[in-house]
Amino acid sequence: MTALLDRCSAAFGRTVARLAVAGVVLGAAAFALALLAGRSAAAMGALDASFLFFAGLSAGGVALGAAVRVAHGRWAGPVLPIADASVGFFGPALAVLAVLLLGARSFIPAAAGHLGALVLRQIALTAVLFVAGRTFVARARAPGADEARGRASGVAYLLCYAVVLSVWAGDLVMGLSASPPATVIPAYYFLGAFLSGLAWVALVASLRGTSGPDLRHDLGKLLFAFIVVWTYLLWALFLPTWYANVPEESEQLLRRWHGGYRPMTTFVLVAVFAWPFWLLFSERFKRRRATLAVGAATILLGLLAERFLLVLPSLQPAAALGSLAVFAGVATGVAGLFLLSVGARLASIEAGDAAA
């Protein structure tokens, strides 16, 4: 743990590393206490949403690195270490998924009669994705790397990314409700994960001063483009449901637009689309470290809230202060685990680049 803390400190600073460790302890305590207190729906729902966000973010960060290399995008060279470091969370993400699957009977209705198939599908496909990601990063960052071989590994990873994240969405989002599934959700989810990976890279690059004004401008343009695509897929989810007006289908949307979920839904729409659309429309703002960082940070916060919106209304946990504390605690714990593992990997990558 000391070595992990030191390497994370080298990348993000001692304060962030210590907060990350505190977050992991808090998250583990919140999860355990929630299970002991009989709030398993809140605990598993929070862990599910946190996995979908942080595992999707790490997979999306590696997908960004793969897409840049496949497209010969040399302009992004200075920020590729940040994207590649996302692979550091793959091991912890697999452990979080294992915990989710151990408790699958308590929150995934389909697991009651098909638990073995669910576990095998999720573990096998996720392992394939993570092995493909690690292989791609290793080949792309190897001294004297063969670029053609690295691009081939990148293509393989991107294909795995689309398939496996679609399966995550199918089992861990659509599988939570008996309502007819919206078939756009898998694409909506993995596009959102890619957007979160891009926003993470832009945020870290801005805060650390990794990118110059021109590179920040390019990152800002990409962010602007992908928030528009994300919003289009959200509209594609809403519009057919609205004009068909089938009660079984519209129920899922209505749950997210009434009661306590309505402010969260409004926040997601503002944080992921409306606010960054205005902020990043200006070339001048895209070139500034502060405004790009603010735009990227609000997108990440909005997507984290959106993952909870995908999960919680289907589970309908008790709306109590205790449940809110569980949601916040578990998310903080997974966030701390993400920062520790990704920070340690980023420090290792930068140390290797400096030695080379």
Secondary structure as UniProt FT lines:
FT   HELIX           2..12
FT   HELIX           14..36
FT   TURN            37..38
FT   HELIX           40..70
FT   TURN            71..72
FT   HELIX           74..79
FT   HELIX           80..85
FT   HELIX           86..89
FT   HELIX           90..102
FT   HELIX           104..106
FT   TURN            109..110
FT   HELIX           111..141
FT   TURN            143..144
FT   HELIX           147..172
FT   HELIX           174..176
FT   TURN            183..184
FT   HELIX           185..208
FT   HELIX           213..244
FT   HELIX           247..255
FT   TURN            256..257
FT   TURN            259..260
FT   HELIX           261..269
FT   HELIX           270..274
FT   HELIX           275..279
FT   TURN            280..281
FT   HELIX           283..287
FT   HELIX           289..315
FT   HELIX           321..355
//
